[in-house]
Amino acid sequence: MSNSWINLYQDFFGNKLKCYTNGIPNDNYEEISRRRYNYSPSDDHKRIRLVFPKDILKQHPDYHTLVRSGRAIWCWGLKYEGVSTRGYRQFSFHLDGGQKRFLVNENQTLCIPSKCSIIPSPWRKDFKVFKPFGTPFSYKHALHMMYDNVEDPDLSREEFDAMIESASPYKPGALVRPRLGYFYPRLRRDDQLEDLADSYSRADPASFKPTGEIKEHIRGDSFEPPQGWNEFMEWLKSSPVAQHPYGLLLAARSGDTKFYGTRLYRISFGKYIYEDIHPFEVEIINDEI
């Protein structure tokens, strides 16, 4: 499925229903977007709270035990496992009392430090859903645990931290694309789709298109879809004009983020500059993707 503007709006994992479809359920909906995560009275020096969205099952279909409708899992024995073929840092861990070690990429999980609480709000913008979550490679206690499990006894902590930072795929100049299901465009949906309706009208001037009626339906001024609505929706999903641009990572947000494990970025998507992008929202573009 393409990263068109309409797909990014419709398939966002916080939407139970797809917009502009008369109530079609969104298969990408996940409870993470609405779940409350409280402070933990337990410290997380030897175990870390992680959340695993169901997207992980695409690469690891046998990891169903990790996907628990958005519930956080205490994970033990984190160990750095190098870089995957797709360019992401990897780590392994086991669950309490378990012998099996799970191997995951950094873009397959979200971290919740024990001193953090995440409270969903009906007034929170969709694109701010990920902002409170940390990442394992930015949270100090996760990094402490990984260093404790390093096999090289001569590797200092400073060398380990430098190795982790050097292996990060999220560097200035990195090419990224929106991650379907987890990226919500910052531009107001109705305004963007109305602009695309104008582009649709100009695409084939000889063919009549009810642009005015289409815009009314986008704004919600008309309940029933107008004539030509289905053709417009197909154009939105397939036309190169209606694709969200790829991005160029400009910089990480300044400041010490290790206490809460957050790491957010400024990314340029064509003429649009987005602030505070969580790494979970994008995919790194390389030869393996």
C-alpha positions in Angstrom: 0.0 0.0 0.0 1.3 3.4 -0.9 2.1 6.3 1.5 -0.5 8.5 -0.1 -2.0 11.3 2.0 -5.3 9.6 2.2 -3.8 6.2 3.3 -1.9 7.9 6.0 -5.0 9.7 7.3 -7.3 6.6 7.0 -4.9 3.9 8.3 -3.5 5.7 11.3 -3.5 3.2 14.2 -5.5 5.6 16.4 -8.5 5.5 14.2 -11.1 2.8 14.9 -12.9 3.7 11.6 -11.5 4.9 8.3 -12.5 8.5 7.4 -14.6 9.0 4.3 -15.7 5.4 4.1 -19.1 5.4 5.9 -17.8 3.4 8.8 -15.4 0.8 7.5 -13.3 -0.5 10.4 -9.6 0.3 10.3 -7.6 -2.9 10.5 -4.5 -1.0 11.7 -6.3 0.3 14.9 -4.4 -0.5 18.1 -5.2 0.1 21.7 -1.8 1.7 22.4 -3.3 5.0 21.1 -5.9 5.0 23.8 -4.4 3.1 26.6 -3.3 4.7 29.9 0.1 3.8 31.3 0.6 4.7 35.0 3.8 5.3 37.0 5.3 2.1 38.2 6.2 1.8 41.9 9.0 -0.7 40.9 12.3 0.6 39.6 13.5 -0.5 36.2 17.2 -1.0 36.7 17.0 -4.7 36.0 13.9 -4.8 33.8 12.3 -2.4 31.4 8.6 -1.8 30.4 8.2 -2.2 26.7 5.1 -2.1 24.4 5.0 -4.0 21.2 2.6 -2.8 18.4 1.2 -5.6 16.2 3.4 -4.4 13.3 6.1 -6.6 14.8 4.2 -9.7 13.7 4.9 -8.9 10.0 8.6 -9.8 10.6 8.1 -12.2 13.6 4.7 -14.0 13.2 5.6 -16.2 16.2 6.0 -13.3 18.6 2.3 -13.2 19.5 3.1 -13.3 23.2 4.6 -9.8 23.0 1.6 -8.2 21.4 -1.0 -7.8 24.2 -3.4 -5.2 23.0 -1.0 -2.5 24.0 -0.3 -3.7 27.5 3.3 -3.0 28.7 5.6 -6.0 29.3 8.5 -6.2 31.8 11.5 -7.3 29.8 14.7 -8.6 31.3 18.3 -9.1 30.3 18.5 -6.6 27.5 21.5 -7.2 25.3 22.8 -5.2 22.3 22.8 -7.4 19.2 24.3 -5.1 16.5 22.6 -3.7 13.4 20.0 -5.5 11.2 20.2 -5.7 7.5 17.7 -2.9 7.3 20.0 -0.6 9.3 18.2 -0.6 12.6 20.0 -1.4 15.9 18.9 -4.7 17.5 18.6 -6.0 21.0 17.5 -9.2 22.6 15.7 -9.9 26.0 13.7 -12.5 27.8 10.5 -12.3 29.8 10.2 -13.0 33.5 10.9 -16.7 34.2 11.3 -17.5 30.5 14.3 -19.0 28.7 13.5 -17.8 25.2 15.2 -14.7 24.0 13.4 -12.4 21.7 15.3 -10.4 19.0 13.8 -7.1 17.9 14.7 -4.0 16.1 14.6 -0.6 17.7 11.6 0.4 15.5 9.5 -2.5 16.7 8.9 -1.4 20.3 8.2 1.6 22.5 9.7 2.2 26.0 7.9 3.4 29.1 10.3 4.3 31.9 8.9 3.4 35.3 8.8 7.1 36.4 6.7 8.1 33.4 2.9 8.0 33.0 1.2 8.4 29.7 -2.4 9.5 29.8 -4.5 9.6 26.6 -6.7 12.6 25.9 -9.5 13.0 23.5 -8.2 16.5 22.8 -4.6 15.4 22.0 -3.7 15.7 18.3 -3.2 12.4 16.6 0.4 13.3 15.6 1.3 13.7 19.3 0.4 10.1 20.3 4.0 8.9 20.3 5.6 11.9 21.8 5.5 10.7 25.5 7.1 7.3 24.6 10.8 6.5 24.9 13.0 4.3 22.9 15.3 1.6 24.3 18.5 3.1 22.8 17.7 6.5 24.4 16.8 5.4 27.9 19.6 5.3 30.4 18.5 2.2 32.3 18.1 0.2 29.2 21.6 1.2 28.1 22.9 0.3 31.5 21.4 -3.1 31.2 22.8 -3.6 27.7 26.3 -2.6 28.8 26.1 -5.1 31.8 25.5 -7.8 29.2 28.4 -6.9 26.9 30.6 -9.9 26.2 33.8 -7.9 25.7 35.4 -7.2 29.1 37.7 -4.6 27.7 34.9 -2.4 26.3 34.5 0.7 28.5 31.2 2.4 29.1 32.3 5.4 27.1 33.2 3.2 24.1 29.9 1.4 24.4 27.9 4.6 24.4 29.9 5.8 21.4 29.3 2.5 19.5 25.5 2.7 20.2 25.4 6.3 19.0 27.5 5.6 15.9 25.2 2.7 14.9 22.0 4.9 15.0 20.3 5.2 11.7 18.7 8.4 12.8 21.5 10.8 11.7 21.2 14.2 10.0 20.9 13.6 6.3 19.2 10.3 6.6 16.4 9.6 4.1 13.0 8.5 5.6 9.5 7.9 4.6 6.2 8.1 6.6 5.5 4.7 8.3 2.0 3.7 7.2 -0.3 3.1 10.2 1.9 5.0 12.6 2.5 8.4 10.9 -0.2 11.0 10.9 0.4 14.1 8.7 0.7 17.4 10.5 -1.3 19.2 7.9 -5.0 19.6 8.6 -6.8 16.8 6.8 -9.6 18.7 5.2 -7.4 21.5 3.9 -4.9 19.0 2.4 -7.6 16.9 0.7 -9.3 20.1 -0.7 -6.0 21.1 -2.2 -5.7 17.6 -3.7 -9.2 17.9 -5.1 -8.1 21.0 -7.0 -5.1 19.0 -8.3 -7.5 16.2 -9.3 -9.6 18.7 -11.3 -6.6 19.9 -13.1 -5.3 16.4 -13.9 -7.7 16.0 -16.8 -9.4 19.3 -17.7 -11.3 17.7 -20.5 -13.1 15.4 -18.1 -15.8 16.9 -15.9 -15.2 16.5 -12.2 -17.7 17.8 -9.5 -14.9 19.5 -7.6 -17.3 21.7 -5.6 -19.4 18.8 -4.4 -16.2 16.8 -3.6 -15.0 19.6 -1.4 -18.3 19.9 0.4 -18.2 16.2 1.2 -14.6 16.5 2.5 -15.7 19.3 4.9 -18.7 17.3 6.0 -21.2 19.7 4.5 -22.9 16.8 2.6 -23.7 13.4 4.1 -23.9 11.3 0.9 -20.8 11.0 -1.3 -21.3 13.0 -4.6 -21.1 11.6 -8.1 -17.5 10.8 -8.9 -16.4 10.4 -5.2 -15.1 6.8 -5.7 -13.0 7.8 -8.7 -11.6 10.7 -6.6 -10.7 8.3 -3.8 -8.9 5.9 -6.2 -7.0 8.8 -7.7 -5.9 9.9 -4.1 -4.5 6.4 -3.5 -2.7 5.9 -6.8 -1.7 9.3 -8.3 2.0 10.4 -7.8 0.6 13.9 -7.1 -1.3 12.5 -4.0 1.7 10.8 -2.4 3.2 12.2 0.8 6.8 13.3 0.1 9.8 11.4 1.5 11.8 13.2 4.2 15.3 14.3 5.1 16.2 14.1 8.8 17.6 17.5 9.8 18.5 17.2 13.5 17.6 15.7 16.8 15.8 17.8 19.4 18.4 19.4 21.7 18.6 18.5 25.4 19.3 15.5 27.6 16.7 12.9 26.8 18.1 9.8 28.6 16.0 10.3 31.8 12.7 9.7 30.0 14.2 7.9 27.0 12.6 10.2 24.5 14.3 11.1 21.2 12.5 13.4 18.8 13.6 14.8 15.4 13.1 17.6 13.0 12.4 16.3 9.5 11.9 18.1 6.2 9.2 16.4 4.0 9.6 18.4 0.8 8.4 21.9 1.5 7.0 20.9 4.9 9.1 21.0 8.1 7.8 18.7 10.9 9.0 19.1 14.5 9.2 16.5 17.2 8.9 13.4 15.0 9.3 10.2 17.0 11.5 7.6 15.3 8.7 5.1 15.4 6.7 7.2 13.0 9.1 6.9 10.1 11.1 4.2 8.2 14.7 4.6 7.1 15.1 4.3 3.4 18.0 2.1 2.3 18.7 -0.7 -0.2 17.0 -3.3 2.0 13.6 -1.5 2.2 
